[in-house]
Amino acid sequence: MFLTSYCRDVLLQWKSITGPTFSEFVFANPQNPSMQIKDYKRQWRTVAKKAEIVGHRLSDTRSTFASRVNLFAHSILTVFGAVAGHGAAV
């Protein structure tokens, strides 16, 4: 999984706050931490409403992230290709 060092640090901080025995999941079910939350729609609607986010689905965020990672990876491949002496890396 692609993670920035910032994301990794935040996840480690979360684990130190919740404790090592709380749950193996980042998004644990509060009533049963041994199970993960599988459907975020209700939670997303609540958060989006409080943050005054209109017309933006949670899946839009995932798609945007995937597109940006893909763009970044393409850029890196282009740079590596140029450094390696290839005319067209991708």
C-alpha positions in Angstrom: 0.0 0.0 0.0 1.3 3.5 -0.9 1.6 5.6 2.2 3.4 8.9 2.8 5.6 9.2 5.8 3.1 11.6 7.3 0.3 9.0 6.9 2.5 6.4 8.5 3.3 8.7 11.4 -0.4 9.5 12.0 -1.3 5.8 11.9 1.4 5.1 14.5 0.2 7.9 16.6 -3.4 6.6 16.4 -2.2 3.2 17.5 -0.4 4.7 20.5 -3.6 6.6 21.5 -5.9 3.6 21.2 -3.4 1.1 22.5 -1.9 -2.0 20.9 -4.7 -4.2 22.0 -7.7 -2.1 20.8 -8.0 -3.3 17.2 -6.0 -4.3 14.2 -8.2 -2.1 12.1 -7.9 1.7 11.6 -11.6 2.0 11.3 -12.8 -0.5 14.0 -16.4 -1.0 14.9 -16.8 0.9 18.2 -19.2 -1.7 19.6 -16.9 -4.6 18.5 -13.3 -3.5 17.8 -12.4 -7.0 16.5 -14.5 -6.1 13.4 -13.9 -3.4 10.9 -16.5 -0.9 9.7 -17.3 -2.0 6.1 -19.9 0.6 5.2 -18.9 4.3 5.7 -21.9 5.9 3.9 -23.7 7.0 7.1 -20.5 8.3 8.7 -19.5 10.1 5.5 -22.8 11.9 5.3 -22.5 13.0 8.9 -18.9 14.2 8.5 -19.7 15.9 5.1 -22.7 17.7 6.6 -20.6 19.0 9.5 -17.8 20.1 7.2 -20.3 21.6 4.8 -19.1 19.4 2.0 -21.8 19.3 -0.7 -21.9 17.0 -3.8 -18.8 15.0 -2.9 -18.9 11.3 -2.3 -16.3 9.4 -0.3 -15.5 7.3 -3.5 -14.7 10.6 -5.2 -11.9 11.1 -2.7 -10.6 7.6 -3.3 -10.7 8.2 -7.1 -8.8 11.5 -6.8 -6.2 9.9 -4.6 -5.7 7.0 -7.1 -5.4 9.5 -10.0 -2.8 11.5 -8.2 -0.8 8.5 -7.3 -1.0 7.3 -10.9 0.1 10.8 -12.1 3.0 10.8 -9.6 4.1 7.3 -10.6 4.0 8.3 -14.3 6.2 11.3 -13.6 8.7 9.2 -11.7 8.9 6.6 -14.5 9.4 9.4 -17.0 12.3 10.9 -15.0 13.9 7.4 -14.5 13.5 6.7 -18.2 15.2 10.0 -19.1 18.0 9.4 -16.6 18.4 5.9 -18.1 18.7 7.4 -21.6 15.3 6.2 -22.9 13.5 8.5 -25.3 10.0 7.5 -24.2 9.9 5.8 -20.8 6.2 5.0 -20.8 
